[in-house]
């Protein structure tokens, strides 16, 4: 039998109070950005947080604090979970904030296109026991999946990005035909999933988009779900990300113990393409290649982590 489940964001509460976006910025995001600058001499271009990491209210406060502190990033992408106060409907969304100098932050959001179906094997793998009715053996995510949209962002003349949420990466309908038609340089998939290994499902579906239309694909999950999944593994892999570039290289992104983030450096390189009758595009296309990655640590963890 099947039932529904809802997610409660307990990680956004500390000491009986809701975390604020200002706390998240000042205690975590800004110190990590500063660490990235210390190690590389450059500000990161963007920040990515996983599926359901924040609420819309906290995400807005976070971006406002980054702007107030003159943190010069180009974009912030985060998963959010919202509940409509009138209808009580739950929305699992991705929000992208593009920060332009002198223009404030431009926000676009999209609802998750497909519900996550959690079966008993997965629930046991994550050590979840949330249903007293033992006749149920599968549970559907109780979210509204209407109003499907898929925003694309032209961050630069040679750089376009789009975002998917978990199940949306694995489904051909409705997003994949649109992504292939546009051919973004980077597809970011926000997940709430186990370790991001090349042999697991994100690696298989990333290959499809990397081959055609040649996008680099980054799947990115939360460390807590990775840790829960690893409890039953003889050889646990604390791997929170997987990136597949258009050259066919697949790289797992580990998060060492006590690390609070990972800095990824991608290089935009020229790509030569020809038509079937051998006409050249004169290398106007660009593709992204992974150059290196760097785990980020803080001397003192925020009390709410």
Buried (B, 14 or more C-beta within 10 A) or exposed (E): EEBEBEBEBEBBEBEEEEBBBBBBBBBBBBBBBBBBEEEEEEEBBBBBBBBBBBBBBBBBBBBBBBBEBEBEBBBBBBBBBBEEEEEEEBBBBBBBBBBEEEEEBEBBBBBBBBBBEBEBEBBEBBEBEEBEEEEBEBBEBBBBBEEBEBBBBEBEEEBBBBBBBBBBBBEEEEBBEEBBEEBBBBBBBBBBBBBBBBEBBBBEBBBBBBEEBBBBBBBBBBBEBBBBBBEEEEEEBBBBBBBBBBBEEBBBBBBEEEBBBBBBBBEBBEBEEEEEEEEEEEEEBBBBBBEEBBBBEBEEEBEBE
